Amino acid sequence: MSNRFMDGDAAAEMLERRWFAAFKAASAARAECEALLEAIETTEAAWARSREHLAKLESMRDALGDELAELDGPPQSPDVSRREVCSAA
């Protein structure tokens, strides 16, 4: 009978060890998920700021481009600009 109890104790100890290992693995996985979620939130916030900055820069670029076009006068046809380039050569 003592052999039977020893086998039962060994099985219980093995089960307990497996439970603790699973608990530790689940805790580590939870911590990793929380860290990744935090990284995603930080990345999304940075992405939103970057998109806003990009929109402002593109708007400024377009406004400056319009101002440059006004300073240059009416657009020339491509043939006129080619002749000017060819005659300078």
C-alpha positions, -999 to +999 in steps of 0.1 A: +000+000+000+028+024+007+039+021-029+005+032-040+005+063-019+040+071-031+028+069-067-002+091-058+020+116-041+044+116-071+015+122-095+001+150-073+035+166-071+040+163-109+005+178-114+013+207-090+046+213-109+028+214-142+002+238-128+029+262-115+047+260-149+015+267-167+007+296-143+042+311-148+039+307-186+004+324-186+017+352-165+046+358-188+023+357-218-001+382-201+028+406-194+039+403-230+004+411-243+002+441-220+035+454-232+025+449-268-008+467-262+011+496-247+035+497-277+005+496-301-012+525-283+021+545-283+026+537-320-009+547-329-006+580-311+027+587-328+012+578-362-017+602-356+006+630-347+028+622-378-003+622-401-014+655-387+021+670-393+022+655-428-012+671-436+001+705-424+033+702-444+014+692-475-010+721-471+020+745-467+037+730-497+006+734-519+001+770-508+037+778-515+035+761-548+005+783-557+024+814-547+054+803-568+031+797-598+016+832-594+051+847-594+061+828-625+032+842-644+010+822-668+021+787-675+041+782-707+035+755-731+060+727-731+072+736-767+082+771-756+103+759-728+120+733-750+130+760-775+145+781-748+166+751-736+176+742-771+186+777-781+208+781-750+228+750-760 
